[in-house]
Structure formats: C-alpha cells, structure tokens
Amino acid sequence: MKPRSPNGIESFVEAAIMSQSGFLDNAYDGVVCIDKSSRITFLNDTFLKIFGYRAKEELLGQPVEILMGEFHARLHSRFVEQSQAEGSDYVAKSLRRLKAKRADGTLITIEIHVSRLEMAGGVYFAAFLRDMTEIERQEEELHQALYYD
C-alpha cells in the first residue's frame, strides 16, 4: 500500500495506526498519537478514561496541548520542532512525570514515555502514559509519615 500524494501519506499513516487500534485499545496504558502539527490522530479507550472524555471524536484533530498543564504546553511545540528538524529523540529517551489536564480542567499527574515514529516520510509521536495521581498522593503520605510525624 503506497501513498500517491501528500494526503495519501497521511491516510497511509492513519491506516497503519488504525490497523493496530484493537491491540492498543486494550492496552493498560493510555496511548495517544500526534502528527507533525501536534494534532491528535489516535487515542485509545484507556486514554479517554484517564482524561475523563466520553468519545474519541472530542479529541481527534485537536491540538495535544489542550491536554497539558500550562508549563508543558508552552514547551511542547519547541520539542516537536526540534525533533523534526534534528531528528532528535531527546523527549523519547526518558520516562517522566508531568501535569496533564483532564476534560473538566483538573490537573493530574501522569507518567509518560514518548516514542518518535518516522512513517511514510513523516514524523509522528506516540505517547504511552499512566495516571500517577494516587501513587503521588501515597508517596506524599509516606514522606510526611517518615519525616514529619
């Protein structure tokens, strides 16, 4: 299946992602994919649950920055541009915790790993994430008990 035009390339990539969607929809982690413009092209059911959305259509085509805390949203476009220009996978080299924004506007802590994908001449990113809010709360309780009680 070879694309014939730039629009065909996007269709090719979307078809490749969608062919894996059954597998990804059953993943324990939330999964979201974005294109070179930082628009959401795929997300799984776990992602919807973590972020409090009811339907994928609410997010497909939207800028991924709507799901980020203010600090990370400001930095995000710079990381994407740098990765595309340099072929850098700096962001993809680590597992990190950051604040993300749910559908209702509340901030949660997530643990995220980003993979840079080069497919059909384009650069895409897939993020695998978990809600760490409860674990972070438990860590804080343990810290309080160890050092302040």
N, C-alpha and C positions, 0 to 999 in steps of 0.2 A: 504494500500500500504506500505509494509515493505521492507526496503532495505536488500539485501543479502550480500553485500560486501562493503568495504570502498568506492569503486567507485559508488556503488549503493546508498550510503548515500548522496554523492554529487548530484547525479541525483534526488534523492528524494527531497532534499532541493531546487534544481533548479526548479523542477516541482511545488513545493509549492509556490515558489516566482512567477513563471510564471503564475500560476493559478490566481494570484492577479494582473497581469500586466495590464489588461484592466482598472481596478479600479485605479491603480497607474499611468498609462499613462495619465489619465485625471485630475490628482491632480494639484492644483495651485502651489504647491511647487515642486522643483526639488527633485528627490529621487534617491539615489544610494545605492546599497548593495555590501558588500565585504565579502570575505571568510577569513578563518584564516590566509591566506598568503597575505592578503591585496590586492587581485586581484578582480577586478570589475566583479560581477556576474549578476548584473541587474542595469539598469538605465532607467528613463522614458523620455518621449519626452520633458518635461519642462526642465529637466536637460540638454539635448542636446542644447536647445535654450539658456539657461543661459551661458553655456560654449562655445558656438559657434561651436559645432560639427554638422556634417550633418547626420551621421549614427551611430547607436549603435555599429556596428561592429568595429568602430575606437577605441572604449574604452573597450569593453568586453574582459576580460582576462588580461588587462593591470594593472600594479600596481597603486593604487589610488593616490600614492604620486606624480604622474605626473600632478595632478590637484591642487597641493598645492603650496603655496609660500614656499620659501626655509626654513624659520624658522620652520614652522609647518611640513614640510616633514621630517626634521631631528628628530622631536619629535614623529612622528606618530607611528613608529614601537615599540617604548618603551611603548606607551599607549596600543597598541594592545596586546603586550606580557604580560603586567601587568594585563590586563583584563582577558586574558585567564588563566594565572597562578593562580590568586587570586579570580577569579570570580567577580572581581571588576566592578562596573558600574560607576566609577568616571567620565569618559568622558560623560556618558549618563545622568548625573544629571543636566546638565545646558544647557541653550541656550547661544551661544557665537557668537561673530563676529570674523572673521579672513579673511586673504587674500587668495584668490584662483587664479589659473592660467587658463586662457581661452586657447582655441585652438591656437590662434595667439600669445600667450605668454604674453599678457597683464594681469595685476593683477586687480582683482575686489574684492570688499568687499562683503562677504556673511554672512548671519546669519544662524547658523547650530545647529541642535539638533540631537544627535546620540542615537540610541537605540541598545542595545546589545540583540541578539537573540540566544537562545540555541535551536537548532533543530536537531533531528536525531543524537545526540551525538556530534555535532559540534557547534562551536561558530561563529556567523556571526554578522555583524553590518549593520544597515540601517541608512542612514543619510537623513534628510529632511532639505532642505535649500532654501534660497531666496537670490536673488541679492539685496544687500543693497547699491550699489554704488550711485544711485541717491538720496536716502534718506540721505546717509552720506554727499553728496555734499550740500544738503539743510540744514542739521544740521550745517555744517561749515559756510554757508552763514548767517544763523541766529546768530550763535556765533559771527561772525565778526560784524554784524549789532548791536548786543546788547552791545558788549564790546569795539569796536574799531571805530565805526562811530559816 
